[in-house]
Amino acid sequence: MKKEVFLISIAVLFLAGCQAMPYKPYARRVKMKPRVGGVVALKLDHNEQDRQHAEGMMSKSCGAKKFAVLEEGEVVIGTETKSNETRKAGTEGKKMGSLFGIPLTSAGTDPSKATSSTTLQKKEWQIKYKCS
């Protein structure tokens, strides 16, 4: 009985700890010139908190000036290639008999190798702004 209560209390504490971790908004500066403008990047699947964090960064960069968004959208920032290689072992020929004392064998198969690769574009959401 004590063991069950102990395990249940550990599980409850674990679940409570997971819910206590607040979400940390993500935004990063790609390019910035204080009080002039710049570019801020978000993840493609950004949420409202990420957007607010980015707007705070733009506002801080512009100081007393207001900022205006010039353009925003998906931008390719690189590529990621994944490769896969499959090898198949060869088989030896089978002994079929002999002809005039010479051993006869069936043909075996050679080892083979197949390689495939997939290249995906890495993208992010970028916001270009200027201070006005």
C-alpha positions in Angstrom: 0.0 0.0 0.0 2.8 2.4 0.9 4.6 1.6 -2.4 1.5 2.5 -4.4 0.9 5.8 -2.6 4.6 6.6 -3.2 4.4 5.9 -6.9 1.2 7.8 -7.3 2.7 10.8 -5.5 5.8 10.7 -7.7 3.6 10.6 -10.8 1.5 13.6 -9.6 4.6 15.6 -8.9 6.1 14.8 -12.3 2.9 15.9 -14.1 2.7 19.1 -12.0 6.3 19.9 -12.8 5.6 19.5 -16.5 2.7 22.0 -16.4 4.7 24.5 -14.4 7.2 25.1 -17.2 6.1 28.3 -19.1 6.4 28.6 -22.8 9.4 30.6 -23.9 8.7 32.7 -27.0 11.2 32.3 -29.9 12.4 35.1 -32.2 15.9 35.9 -33.5 17.6 38.8 -35.1 18.7 38.1 -38.6 19.9 41.6 -39.4 19.6 44.8 -37.4 20.7 48.4 -37.7 19.5 50.2 -34.5 17.0 53.0 -35.2 17.0 52.2 -38.9 15.4 48.7 -39.4 16.2 45.0 -39.8 14.9 41.5 -40.1 13.6 39.3 -37.4 13.0 35.5 -37.9 10.4 33.2 -36.3 9.7 29.5 -36.7 7.4 28.5 -39.5 4.8 27.3 -36.9 5.1 30.4 -34.7 2.3 31.4 -32.4 1.0 34.7 -31.0 3.6 34.8 -28.2 6.4 34.5 -30.7 5.0 37.3 -32.8 4.6 39.6 -29.7 8.3 38.8 -28.8 9.4 39.7 -32.3 7.4 42.9 -32.2 9.1 43.8 -28.9 12.5 43.2 -30.4 11.6 45.5 -33.4 10.2 48.2 -31.0 13.3 48.0 -28.8 15.6 48.3 -31.9 13.7 51.4 -33.1 13.8 53.1 -29.7 11.5 56.1 -29.6 10.5 55.7 -33.3 7.7 53.4 -34.4 8.4 50.4 -36.7 6.6 49.5 -39.9 6.6 46.0 -41.3 7.8 46.2 -45.0 7.3 42.5 -45.8 7.1 39.1 -44.2 6.9 35.5 -45.3 8.6 32.2 -45.7 12.3 32.3 -46.5 14.6 29.4 -47.4 17.6 29.5 -45.1 19.3 26.3 -46.2 18.9 22.6 -47.1 19.0 19.4 -45.2 19.9 16.1 -47.0 19.1 12.7 -45.6 20.7 9.6 -47.2 19.7 6.0 -47.0 21.8 3.0 -48.1 20.6 -0.5 -48.6 23.0 -3.4 -49.1 22.1 -6.9 -50.3 24.5 -9.7 -49.9 25.4 -11.8 -52.9 24.8 -15.6 -53.1 27.2 -18.3 -54.1 26.5 -20.5 -57.1 25.2 -24.1 -56.4 27.2 -27.1 -57.4 25.1 -28.9 -60.2 27.3 -31.8 -61.0 30.2 -32.3 -63.4 30.8 -32.6 -67.2 33.9 -34.6 -68.2 35.3 -34.1 -64.7 34.8 -30.4 -64.8 32.5 -29.2 -61.9 29.4 -27.3 -63.0 27.8 -24.6 -60.9 24.8 -22.4 -61.3 25.3 -18.6 -61.4 25.2 -16.8 -58.1 24.3 -13.2 -57.6 26.7 -10.3 -57.0 26.3 -8.1 -53.9 24.4 -4.9 -54.5 24.0 -1.5 -53.0 21.2 1.0 -53.4 21.5 4.6 -52.2 18.8 7.2 -52.1 18.8 10.7 -50.7 16.2 13.3 -50.0 16.9 17.0 -49.8 14.5 19.3 -48.0 14.5 23.1 -47.8 14.9 24.6 -44.3 12.6 27.5 -44.0 11.7 30.2 -41.4 9.3 33.1 -41.2 11.0 36.4 -41.6 9.7 39.9 -40.9 11.5 42.8 -42.6 10.9 46.2 -40.8 12.0 49.8 -40.8 11.9 52.4 -38.1 9.9 55.5 -39.0 
